[in-house]
Amino acid sequence: MSDEHTTVIDEEALAEAYNRALALEKAGDFDAAATAYAEVLRLDPADHGGAAVRLASMGRGETPPKAPDAYVATLFDQHAGDFESILVDQLGYDVPLLVREALLVHAPGPYARMLDLGCGTGLSGETLRDMAGHITGVDLSETMLEVTDEKEIYDALYAGEAVDFLENADVEPFDLITATDVLPYVGHLEAFFAGVAASTNPRAVFAFSSETLPDAVMDGRPFMVGPHQRFAHAETYLRETLAANGLACLCIEPITVRHEMGQPVPGHLVLARKG
């Protein structure tokens, strides 16, 4: 019996359309690429290939509120096996260690309950394990969670999207929430930060990283999709959205989040405390 709500994707036509769009984008023909990506979205409305963020990175179409769930899950499912090697060894990613160092200075804990949003293969859980009594991990990629589960670091693991988990999960509130390398896949932060505030105990700490771009590029925008199809956030937007949700900034530090094509990717490391 077929489900009338299930979309059957013509994989061959989709691959052809996506490759055509990608080739046009790389050739610098952004108008033609935009038309081609529109065809990709028609064939695959769930957007497993991230056409919406590629359009935004070219300055075509509206900036989406976040990267499509299907795209993020597919992206990380594909790289789960060699994720840590790529991120740490090739891209120079050490944000979990930077979070640990900032916590030791500004809010050393210990914490009874920690939530690691976008936990991936467990880098933050490994780095902060001795600072928390109970750690819950959440990630969109079930393949990533399989890798994480084998490490036996986390006390509980959930497959799902971060904001949906914050809004709907039937769990006890947390004392520390981390979100490292999550904001680059989320543009609009109001629901995210509101969910953090609603899911934490008084005096809880929220630690996260974000990417940014020069003020001249941001041009007054709170967030935008950058050249590598990830969201960049303005520092003022981070501060304002935290404050609007009763989260007081403990520190906001400029950091290099990773390296891309040999160049440092600028960002922020932020600690905030719930009032």
Number of C-alpha atoms within 10 A of each C-alpha: 3 5 6 6 6 7 11 8 12 10 11 9 13 18 14 12 19 23 15 16 25 19 14 19 20 10 10 12 12 18 14 14 24 24 14 22 26 20 18 26 19 13 20 18 16 15 20 19 21 22 27 27 30 26 24 21 19 18 16 16 14 11 20 17 15 20 25 21 18 16 20 20 19 19 15 19 18 13 14 21 15 10 17 17 14 14 14 15 11 13 19 17 19 17 23 23 15 16 22 17 13 20 20 13 8 13 18 12 14 15 18 13 20 29 28 26 26 25 27 29 26 24 20 23 24 16 15 19 15 11 20 17 12 17 23 20 28 24 25 24 26 20 21 24 24 15 16 22 17 10 12 11 18 21 12 13 20 18 16 19 17 21 18 12 18 24 15 10 12 9 10 10 19 24 23 27 26 25 21 24 21 20 22 23 21 24 21 20 20 15 15 18 22 19 19 27 25 15 24 23 17 14 14 24 30 27 23 23 25 27 26 26 21 10 11 7 11 17 12 11 13 17 25 30 29 22 15 10 20 23 29 26 27 22 21 12 17 20 16 15 18 23 16 12 18 15 24 19 18 16 15 19 13 15 19 20 24 21 16 12 7 10 10 14 16 17 23 22 21 22 24 24 22 21 14
